[in-house]
Amino acid sequence: MGYTNVALKDKIFEMYPEIGEKRINVGLEFSDEKESYVIKFKKDHHELTTYLEKKDADECMDGVKCVHLGVQIGEFLKNFDG
């Protein structure tokens, strides 16, 4: 499946709108070494780096939510609730 990093990032924002609502900065790049996408979430002094395997990214682009990524996002967003 062919898509750009920008398209994948846009899809993540679409599937997890709370990222934009909380104004989280997201960086995304493909790591040939890890054969996965490196996703960095950042807000203020909080930062989280997680990995999304290529097959999970393909499913994400097909509209299937990635459970692992959703859990990581949820944990990161807990820092801003309250």
N, C-alpha and C positions, 0 to 999 in steps of 0.2 A: 504494500500500500504506500503510495507516495503522497506526502504532504510536507509543508514547511513547519519550522519551529513556531513561526507566528501563528499558523493555523491551529497547531496543537495548543498553544498558549490561549488563543481565543476560545477554543473548545473547553478548556479547563475553566476559564472564567464563566462560560455559558453554563456548564454543569454544576459549578460551585459558585453561585453569585455572591455568596457571603464574602468571598475574597475581595471583590470590588467594593462591596458595601462597607467593609472594614478598612478600605484603602491600603491593602497589603501590596507591597511591591513584589513582583514575581519575575525571576530570571530563569531562563530555560535554555539548555544547550544539550546537544547529543555528545556523549562520551564514547568514542570508538573503543577505548580501553575497557570500559565497563559494559559496553554494548547496551547502554540504556540512556535515558534522558536524565540529566541532573537538573533538578528543580530547586530553586532557592526562593524561599519566602522570607520577606524582611519587612519589619515595621519598627520604627524607633530603634531601640537597642536589641530587639528580639530578632533572632534569625534561625531558620530551620532549613537544612539541606536534606532532600530526600531523592530517591531514585525511582524512575518509572521504566520498567522493562519495555522493550520495543513492542512485544505482543500486547502488553497492557495499553500502551499508547495507541496501537492499532484499534483495540476494542473501544477505547475512549473516543477515537475519531468516528467510530461506528455508532456512538451514542450509548455505550455500555459504561456505567460508572465504575471506576476502579475503587474497590473497597479499601485497599491499602492506602491509596492516595487520599481518599475521603477521611480515613482515620487520622492520617498525618495532618491534614488541614484542620480537622476538628480539634485536635490537641493544640495546634498552634493558635487557633482562634480563641481558645479558652483564656489565653493571656489577656484578651481585650474585653472580656465580658465583665459586667459588674457595674 
